[in-house]
Amino acid sequence: MLDTIVLTSPGGFVLGGFQLSDYVTENRLQVVVPKGSYCFSACFLIFTASGQRVVEPGGLVGSNQPSLGMERRPDSQETDILM
């Protein structure tokens, strides 16, 4: 049985991130970002869905404001966070 997901992703589609995060939550999976890997954008949704999160030393996790497929307005405030 699957109990851990290893994450390495620059992000991607927000809808896919939500779907996989639901799977992670429902199945109580551990998520791991290994050394030298990264988990950004939609991947962050999956990372935060787990109650058992591990970022190995040298791994990176980051979040940003999703675009949701819309153009950004010039007056919108963007947010990027690297942890």
N, CA, C and O atoms as CSV, one atom per row, in Angstrom:
chain,resi,resn,atom,element,x,y,z
A,1,MET,N,N,0.840,-1.185,0.000
A,1,MET,CA,C,0.000,0.000,0.000
A,1,MET,C,C,0.883,1.246,0.000
A,1,MET,O,O,1.919,1.284,0.664
A,2,LEU,N,N,0.474,2.236,-0.730
A,2,LEU,CA,C,1.189,3.505,-0.817
A,2,LEU,C,C,1.067,4.265,0.499
A,2,LEU,O,O,-0.037,4.439,1.016
A,3,ASP,N,N,2.207,4.724,1.048
A,3,ASP,CA,C,2.141,5.503,2.278
A,3,ASP,C,C,2.932,6.799,2.201
A,3,ASP,O,O,2.814,7.649,3.083
A,4,THR,N,N,3.750,6.963,1.141
A,4,THR,CA,C,4.586,8.157,1.001
A,4,THR,C,C,4.635,8.594,-0.456
A,4,THR,O,O,4.719,7.765,-1.362
A,5,ILE,N,N,4.582,9.891,-0.669
A,5,ILE,CA,C,4.773,10.473,-2.002
A,5,ILE,C,C,5.999,11.366,-1.940
A,5,ILE,O,O,6.126,12.203,-1.047
A,6,VAL,N,N,6.901,11.183,-2.893
A,6,VAL,CA,C,8.091,12.017,-3.010
A,6,VAL,C,C,7.767,13.115,-4.018
A,6,VAL,O,O,7.366,12.838,-5.149
A,7,LEU,N,N,7.947,14.366,-3.590
A,7,LEU,CA,C,7.580,15.509,-4.421
A,7,LEU,C,C,8.807,16.197,-5.017
A,7,LEU,O,O,9.752,16.533,-4.302
A,8,THR,N,N,8.780,16.399,-6.316
A,8,THR,CA,C,9.734,17.238,-7.037
A,8,THR,C,C,8.962,17.836,-8.189
A,8,THR,O,O,8.661,17.139,-9.158
A,9,SER,N,N,8.632,19.118,-8.104
A,9,SER,CA,C,7.814,19.726,-9.145
A,9,SER,C,C,7.931,21.247,-9.118
A,9,SER,O,O,7.966,21.855,-8.048
A,10,PRO,N,N,7.992,21.863,-10.312
A,10,PRO,CA,C,7.959,23.316,-10.380
A,10,PRO,C,C,6.537,23.863,-10.249
A,10,PRO,O,O,6.334,25.077,-10.214
A,11,GLY,N,N,5.570,22.975,-10.179
A,11,GLY,CA,C,4.176,23.403,-10.076
A,11,GLY,C,C,3.378,22.830,-11.222
A,11,GLY,O,O,3.633,21.711,-11.667
A,12,GLY,N,N,2.426,23.583,-11.696
A,12,GLY,CA,C,1.592,23.093,-12.788
A,12,GLY,C,C,0.173,23.587,-12.618
A,12,GLY,O,O,-0.066,24.698,-12.146
A,13,PHE,N,N,-0.762,22.745,-13.010
A,13,PHE,CA,C,-2.167,23.125,-12.977
A,13,PHE,C,C,-2.724,23.072,-11.555
A,13,PHE,O,O,-2.562,22.075,-10.852
A,14,VAL,N,N,-3.368,24.135,-11.151
A,14,VAL,CA,C,-3.919,24.236,-9.798
A,14,VAL,C,C,-4.967,23.156,-9.563
A,14,VAL,O,O,-5.000,22.563,-8.484
A,15,LEU,N,N,-5.819,22.886,-10.541
A,15,LEU,CA,C,-6.868,21.874,-10.380
A,15,LEU,C,C,-6.245,20.509,-10.080
A,15,LEU,O,O,-6.718,19.798,-9.194
A,16,GLY,N,N,-5.195,20.138,-10.805
A,16,GLY,CA,C,-4.501,18.881,-10.548
A,16,GLY,C,C,-3.888,18.858,-9.156
A,16,GLY,O,O,-3.887,17.822,-8.493
A,17,GLY,N,N,-3.367,19.997,-8.713
A,17,GLY,CA,C,-2.809,20.100,-7.365
A,17,GLY,C,C,-3.869,19.865,-6.306
A,17,GLY,O,O,-3.622,19.180,-5.314
A,18,PHE,N,N,-5.059,20.438,-6.516
A,18,PHE,CA,C,-6.154,20.224,-5.567
A,18,PHE,C,C,-6.603,18.769,-5.559
A,18,PHE,O,O,-6.878,18.206,-4.499
A,19,GLN,N,N,-6.678,18.160,-6.740
A,19,GLN,CA,C,-7.117,16.762,-6.815
A,19,GLN,C,C,-6.138,15.836,-6.095
A,19,GLN,O,O,-6.554,14.956,-5.341
A,20,LEU,N,N,-4.852,16.030,-6.323
A,20,LEU,CA,C,-3.859,15.186,-5.663
A,20,LEU,C,C,-3.792,15.487,-4.168
A,20,LEU,O,O,-3.553,14.585,-3.365
A,21,SER,N,N,-4.001,16.750,-3.789
A,21,SER,CA,C,-3.987,17.070,-2.358
A,21,SER,C,C,-5.157,16.396,-1.644
A,21,SER,O,O,-5.018,15.981,-0.494
A,22,ASP,N,N,-6.308,16.283,-2.308
A,22,ASP,CA,C,-7.435,15.543,-1.727
A,22,ASP,C,C,-7.064,14.076,-1.517
A,22,ASP,O,O,-7.390,13.496,-0.482
A,23,TYR,N,N,-6.386,13.478,-2.492
A,23,TYR,CA,C,-5.963,12.088,-2.385
A,23,TYR,C,C,-4.995,11.903,-1.215
A,23,TYR,O,O,-5.105,10.942,-0.453
A,24,VAL,N,N,-4.054,12.828,-1.084
A,24,VAL,CA,C,-3.074,12.768,0.005
A,24,VAL,C,C,-3.786,12.846,1.358
A,24,VAL,O,O,-3.479,12.077,2.269
A,25,THR,N,N,-4.729,13.766,1.485
A,25,THR,CA,C,-5.465,13.922,2.746
A,25,THR,C,C,-6.313,12.693,3.062
A,25,THR,O,O,-6.279,12.181,4.181
A,26,GLU,N,N,-7.075,12.220,2.072
A,26,GLU,CA,C,-7.970,11.080,2.286
A,26,GLU,C,C,-7.206,9.810,2.665
A,26,GLU,O,O,-7.705,8.988,3.435
A,27,ASN,N,N,-6.002,9.653,2.126
A,27,ASN,CA,C,-5.222,8.436,2.371
A,27,ASN,C,C,-4.129,8.623,3.413
A,27,ASN,O,O,-3.319,7.726,3.648
A,28,ARG,N,N,-4.114,9.794,4.035
A,28,ARG,CA,C,-3.166,10.107,5.108
A,28,ARG,C,C,-1.721,9.772,4.725
A,28,ARG,O,O,-0.998,9.099,5.460
A,29,LEU,N,N,-1.337,10.263,3.558
A,29,LEU,CA,C,-0.005,9.981,3.044
A,29,LEU,C,C,1.032,10.957,3.577
A,29,LEU,O,O,0.738,12.125,3.828
A,30,GLN,N,N,2.236,10.462,3.744
A,30,GLN,CA,C,3.376,11.317,4.065
A,30,GLN,C,C,3.895,11.890,2.751
A,30,GLN,O,O,3.872,11.214,1.722
A,31,VAL,N,N,4.366,13.139,2.787
A,31,VAL,CA,C,5.011,13.730,1.616
A,31,VAL,C,C,6.439,14.107,1.979
A,31,VAL,O,O,6.715,14.579,3.082
A,32,VAL,N,N,7.347,13.887,1.019
A,32,VAL,CA,C,8.761,14.144,1.236
A,32,VAL,C,C,9.309,14.943,0.060
A,32,VAL,O,O,9.078,14.597,-1.098
A,33,VAL,N,N,10.039,16.019,0.370
A,33,VAL,CA,C,10.793,16.763,-0.633
A,33,VAL,C,C,12.262,16.441,-0.350
A,33,VAL,O,O,12.825,16.928,0.630
A,34,PRO,N,N,12.888,15.620,-1.207
A,34,PRO,CA,C,14.253,15.178,-0.935
A,34,PRO,C,C,15.302,16.265,-1.147
A,34,PRO,O,O,15.038,17.305,-1.751
A,35,LYS,N,N,16.480,15.995,-0.638
A,35,LYS,CA,C,17.639,16.875,-0.833
A,35,LYS,C,C,17.827,17.135,-2.326
A,35,LYS,O,O,17.796,16.213,-3.142
A,36,GLY,N,N,18.022,18.412,-2.666
A,36,GLY,CA,C,18.252,18.784,-4.057
A,36,GLY,C,C,16.990,18.891,-4.893
A,36,GLY,O,O,17.065,19.183,-6.087
A,37,SER,N,N,15.822,18.659,-4.283
A,37,SER,CA,C,14.553,18.727,-4.999
A,37,SER,C,C,13.784,19.980,-4.591
A,37,SER,O,O,14.189,20.707,-3.684
A,38,TYR,N,N,12.692,20.212,-5.262
A,38,TYR,CA,C,11.885,21.403,-5.000
A,38,TYR,C,C,10.411,21.086,-5.182
A,38,TYR,O,O,10.039,20.159,-5.901
A,39,CYS,N,N,9.588,21.873,-4.520
A,39,CYS,CA,C,8.133,21.742,-4.589
A,39,CYS,C,C,7.561,23.156,-4.572
A,39,CYS,O,O,7.497,23.791,-3.520
A,40,PHE,N,N,7.147,23.645,-5.735
A,40,PHE,CA,C,6.663,25.013,-5.879
A,40,PHE,C,C,5.226,25.030,-6.415
A,40,PHE,O,O,4.744,24.052,-6.988
A,41,SER,N,N,4.577,26.140,-6.217
A,41,SER,CA,C,3.285,26.452,-6.824
A,41,SER,C,C,2.236,25.388,-6.503
A,41,SER,O,O,1.946,25.165,-5.328
A,42,ALA,N,N,1.655,24.721,-7.511
A,42,ALA,CA,C,0.596,23.731,-7.278
A,42,ALA,C,C,1.104,22.565,-6.432
A,42,ALA,O,O,0.322,21.940,-5.715
A,43,CYS,N,N,2.382,22.267,-6.503
A,43,CYS,CA,C,2.973,21.214,-5.667
A,43,CYS,C,C,2.831,21.574,-4.184
A,43,CYS,O,O,2.673,20.689,-3.343
A,44,PHE,N,N,2.887,22.860,-3.869
A,44,PHE,CA,C,2.746,23.319,-2.489
A,44,PHE,C,C,1.398,22.899,-1.905
A,44,PHE,O,O,1.302,22.598,-0.716
A,45,LEU,N,N,0.354,22.880,-2.744
A,45,LEU,CA,C,-0.973,22.440,-2.289
A,45,LEU,C,C,-0.920,20.992,-1.809
A,45,LEU,O,O,-1.528,20.639,-0.799
A,46,ILE,N,N,-0.188,20.165,-2.543
A,46,ILE,CA,C,-0.047,18.757,-2.183
A,46,ILE,C,C,0.760,18.629,-0.897
A,46,ILE,O,O,0.409,17.855,-0.008
A,47,PHE,N,N,1.834,19.389,-0.809
A,47,PHE,CA,C,2.701,19.372,0.368
A,47,PHE,C,C,1.924,19.716,1.633
A,47,PHE,O,O,2.044,19.026,2.646
A,48,THR,N,N,1.137,20.771,1.576
A,48,THR,CA,C,0.413,21.222,2.770
A,48,THR,C,C,-0.785,20.344,3.107
A,48,THR,O,O,-1.318,20.438,4.212
A,49,ALA,N,N,-1.220,19.492,2.182
A,49,ALA,CA,C,-2.374,18.620,2.440
A,49,ALA,C,C,-2.037,17.481,3.392
A,49,ALA,O,O,-2.930,16.873,3.981
A,50,SER,N,N,-0.761,17.197,3.541
A,50,SER,CA,C,-0.340,16.080,4.384
A,50,SER,C,C,-0.102,16.529,5.823
A,50,SER,O,O,0.398,17.625,6.074
A,51,GLY,N,N,-0.461,15.677,6.739
A,51,GLY,CA,C,-0.137,15.921,8.138
A,51,GLY,C,C,1.267,15.451,8.487
A,51,GLY,O,O,1.764,15.701,9.585
A,52,GLN,N,N,1.902,14.766,7.537
A,52,GLN,CA,C,3.252,14.236,7.731
A,52,GLN,C,C,4.140,14.763,6.608
A,52,GLN,O,O,4.270,14.136,5.556
A,53,ARG,N,N,4.739,15.906,6.845
A,53,ARG,CA,C,5.550,16.579,5.816
A,53,ARG,C,C,7.024,16.553,6.202
A,53,ARG,O,O,7.387,16.825,7.346
A,54,VAL,N,N,7.868,16.220,5.223
A,54,VAL,CA,C,9.314,16.210,5.445
A,54,VAL,C,C,9.981,16.964,4.307
A,54,VAL,O,O,9.732,16.686,3.134
A,55,VAL,N,N,10.834,17.921,4.664
A,55,VAL,CA,C,11.716,18.565,3.698
A,55,VAL,C,C,13.128,18.242,4.150
A,55,VAL,O,O,13.585,18.717,5.189
A,56,GLU,N,N,13.810,17.433,3.362
A,56,GLU,CA,C,15.171,17.077,3.724
A,56,GLU,C,C,16.081,18.292,3.569
A,56,GLU,O,O,15.794,19.172,2.757
A,57,PRO,N,N,17.166,18.356,4.328
A,57,PRO,CA,C,18.112,19.465,4.175
A,57,PRO,C,C,18.540,19.584,2.712
A,57,PRO,O,O,18.949,18.602,2.092
A,58,GLY,N,N,18.441,20.791,2.175
A,58,GLY,CA,C,18.764,21.011,0.767
A,58,GLY,C,C,17.558,20.939,-0.148
A,58,GLY,O,O,17.675,21.217,-1.342
A,59,GLY,N,N,16.384,20.569,0.392
A,59,GLY,CA,C,15.142,20.599,-0.380
A,59,GLY,C,C,14.498,21.971,-0.250
A,59,GLY,O,O,14.702,22.664,0.747
A,60,LEU,N,N,13.726,22.364,-1.250
A,60,LEU,CA,C,13.074,23.676,-1.246
A,60,LEU,C,C,11.569,23.528,-1.437
A,60,LEU,O,O,11.107,22.710,-2.232
A,61,VAL,N,N,10.815,24.334,-0.695
A,61,VAL,CA,C,9.361,24.395,-0.836
A,61,VAL,C,C,8.995,25.857,-0.996
A,61,VAL,O,O,9.501,26.711,-0.266
A,62,GLY,N,N,8.114,26.153,-1.950
A,62,GLY,CA,C,7.736,27.547,-2.172
A,62,GLY,C,C,6.299,27.671,-2.633
A,62,GLY,O,O,5.731,26.749,-3.217
A,63,SER,N,N,5.734,28.812,-2.363
A,63,SER,CA,C,4.351,29.083,-2.738
A,63,SER,C,C,4.278,30.407,-3.479
A,63,SER,O,O,5.131,31.279,-3.315
A,64,ASN,N,N,3.252,30.538,-4.289
A,64,ASN,CA,C,3.004,31.798,-4.974
A,64,ASN,C,C,1.499,31.972,-5.158
A,64,ASN,O,O,0.715,31.067,-4.869
A,65,GLN,N,N,1.123,33.110,-5.626
A,65,GLN,CA,C,-0.285,33.386,-5.888
A,65,GLN,C,C,-0.661,32.707,-7.202
A,65,GLN,O,O,-0.052,33.008,-8.228
A,66,PRO,N,N,-1.645,31.798,-7.209
A,66,PRO,CA,C,-2.012,31.124,-8.463
A,66,PRO,C,C,-2.671,32.088,-9.439
A,66,PRO,O,O,-3.390,33.005,-9.043
A,67,SER,N,N,-2.413,31.864,-10.714
A,67,SER,CA,C,-3.006,32.734,-11.733
A,67,SER,C,C,-4.414,32.295,-12.097
A,67,SER,O,O,-5.214,33.104,-12.566
A,68,LEU,N,N,-4.726,31.013,-11.883
A,68,LEU,CA,C,-6.037,30.447,-12.204
A,68,LEU,C,C,-6.397,30.643,-13.665
A,68,LEU,O,O,-7.577,30.699,-14.014
A,69,GLY,N,N,-5.380,30.748,-14.531
A,69,GLY,CA,C,-5.591,30.876,-15.965
A,69,GLY,C,C,-5.990,32.263,-16.425
A,69,GLY,O,O,-6.326,32.453,-17.594
A,70,MET,N,N,-5.961,33.225,-15.536
A,70,MET,CA,C,-6.344,34.584,-15.888
A,70,MET,C,C,-5.099,35.448,-16.017
A,70,MET,O,O,-4.068,35.173,-15.403
A,71,GLU,N,N,-5.211,36.492,-16.824
A,71,GLU,CA,C,-4.096,37.426,-16.929
A,71,GLU,C,C,-3.992,38.237,-15.648
A,71,GLU,O,O,-5.001,38.562,-15.021
A,72,ARG,N,N,-2.767,38.559,-15.268
A,72,ARG,CA,C,-2.563,39.388,-14.080
A,72,ARG,C,C,-2.771,40.844,-14.430
A,72,ARG,O,O,-2.301,41.336,-15.455
A,73,ARG,N,N,-3.479,41.508,-13.562
A,73,ARG,CA,C,-3.676,42.945,-13.751
A,73,ARG,C,C,-2.414,43.663,-13.309
A,73,ARG,O,O,-1.742,43.219,-12.378
A,74,PRO,N,N,-2.083,44.766,-13.966
A,74,PRO,CA,C,-0.875,45.506,-13.582
A,74,PRO,C,C,-0.901,46.001,-12.144
A,74,PRO,O,O,0.155,46.177,-11.537
A,75,ASP,N,N,-2.093,46.229,-11.584
A,75,ASP,CA,C,-2.175,46.745,-10.226
A,75,ASP,C,C,-2.322,45.634,-9.174
A,75,ASP,O,O,-2.470,45.918,-7.986
A,76,SER,N,N,-2.279,44.358,-9.623
A,76,SER,CA,C,-2.404,43.273,-8.647
A,76,SER,C,C,-1.086,43.081,-7.907
A,76,SER,O,O,-0.004,43.307,-8.448
A,77,GLN,N,N,-1.209,42.666,-6.680
A,77,GLN,CA,C,-0.025,42.453,-5.854
A,77,GLN,C,C,0.319,40.969,-5.883
A,77,GLN,O,O,-0.491,40.132,-5.484
A,78,GLU,N,N,1.518,40.645,-6.353
A,78,GLU,CA,C,1.943,39.261,-6.427
A,78,GLU,C,C,2.675,38.868,-5.162
A,78,GLU,O,O,3.334,39.686,-4.520
A,79,THR,N,N,2.545,37.598,-4.817
A,79,THR,CA,C,3.200,37.096,-3.607
A,79,THR,C,C,3.965,35.825,-3.942
A,79,THR,O,O,3.396,34.890,-4.506
A,80,ASP,N,N,5.224,35.780,-3.608
A,80,ASP,CA,C,6.036,34.581,-3.742
A,80,ASP,C,C,6.737,34.347,-2.408
A,80,ASP,O,O,7.301,35.266,-1.816
A,81,ILE,N,N,6.691,33.094,-1.948
A,81,ILE,CA,C,7.314,32.746,-0.678
A,81,ILE,C,C,8.171,31.503,-0.899
A,81,ILE,O,O,7.697,30.501,-1.434
A,82,LEU,N,N,9.420,31.572,-0.489
A,82,LEU,CA,C,10.318,30.429,-0.544
A,82,LEU,C,C,10.671,30.039,0.877
A,82,LEU,O,O,11.108,30.874,1.669
A,83,MET,N,N,10.480,28.758,1.202
A,83,MET,CA,C,10.743,28.291,2.565
A,83,MET,C,C,11.898,27.320,2.566
A,83,MET,O,O,12.276,26.811,3.621
